[in-house]
Amino acid sequence: MKLKKLLEGYAWERKPGQPLPSLKDVAKKHNAINEVDYSTMKIKSNIAQTWKDESNVEEDLVAWFNASVGAGGTGLGDDIIYAVEDALKKMRKINDATKI
């Protein structure tokens, strides 16, 4: 099915005589709807502060991940998981290299 055919299904959302929305227009509208208010995430720390222990790190990361998936969907969640897995590999290398 062609994109134009799919978008024509939303013809009631546009004014007569106006062109179909571009993919950029649709993405912009979607992003505006799904913006995250990070001030409501109840994160205990920010980049300028220090976590007291690993439980604070875990709680903050899970709260951030939950808000991110809520705003960006499960595709974003998958992307974050892959990025975190890569970061963990790097962190393990750093940690192993510093062991005496």
C-alpha positions in Angstrom: 0.0 0.0 0.0 1.4 3.4 -0.9 1.9 6.1 1.7 -0.4 8.5 -0.1 -3.2 6.0 0.0 -2.6 5.5 3.8 -2.6 9.3 4.4 -5.7 9.8 2.4 -7.6 7.9 5.0 -7.0 11.0 7.3 -8.5 13.4 4.7 -10.9 14.8 7.3 -7.9 16.2 9.2 -6.9 18.5 6.4 -8.6 21.5 4.8 -9.9 21.1 1.2 -7.3 22.0 -1.4 -4.3 21.5 0.9 -1.7 18.9 0.1 -1.4 15.7 2.1 0.9 16.0 5.1 4.5 15.0 4.6 6.2 12.4 6.8 8.1 15.2 8.5 4.7 16.9 9.3 3.3 13.8 10.8 6.5 13.1 12.8 6.5 16.7 14.1 2.9 16.4 15.2 3.6 13.0 16.9 6.6 14.3 18.7 4.7 17.3 20.0 2.0 15.0 21.5 4.5 12.7 23.1 6.9 15.2 24.8 8.0 14.2 28.2 8.0 16.5 31.3 11.2 15.3 32.9 10.4 17.4 36.0 7.7 14.9 37.0 9.8 11.8 36.8 10.8 11.8 40.5 14.4 11.1 39.7 16.5 11.4 42.8 19.5 12.9 41.1 20.8 14.7 38.1 24.0 14.8 36.2 25.5 17.4 38.6 24.8 15.2 41.7 26.2 11.9 42.9 24.1 8.8 43.5 24.5 7.4 47.1 24.3 3.8 46.1 23.4 1.4 43.3 19.7 1.3 44.3 19.4 5.1 43.4 21.0 4.4 40.0 18.6 1.6 39.3 15.5 3.5 40.4 16.4 6.5 38.3 17.2 4.5 35.2 14.0 2.6 35.5 11.9 5.8 36.0 13.7 7.4 33.0 13.2 4.3 30.8 9.5 4.1 31.8 8.9 7.8 30.9 10.9 7.4 27.6 8.9 4.3 26.5 5.7 6.1 27.5 6.6 9.0 25.3 8.4 7.3 22.4 6.9 3.8 22.3 8.4 0.3 22.5 10.6 1.0 19.5 12.4 3.6 21.5 12.5 1.2 24.4 14.2 -1.4 22.2 16.8 1.2 21.0 17.5 2.2 24.6 17.9 -1.5 25.7 20.5 -2.1 22.9 22.3 1.1 23.8 22.4 0.2 27.5 23.7 -3.3 26.6 26.5 -1.7 24.6 27.3 0.7 27.5 27.4 -2.3 30.0 30.0 -4.0 27.8 32.1 -0.9 27.9 31.6 -0.5 31.6 32.7 -4.1 32.2 35.9 -3.5 30.2 36.6 -0.4 32.3 35.9 -2.2 35.5 38.0 -5.2 34.6 40.9 -3.0 33.5 41.0 -1.3 36.9 41.0 -4.5 39.0 44.2 -5.1 40.7 
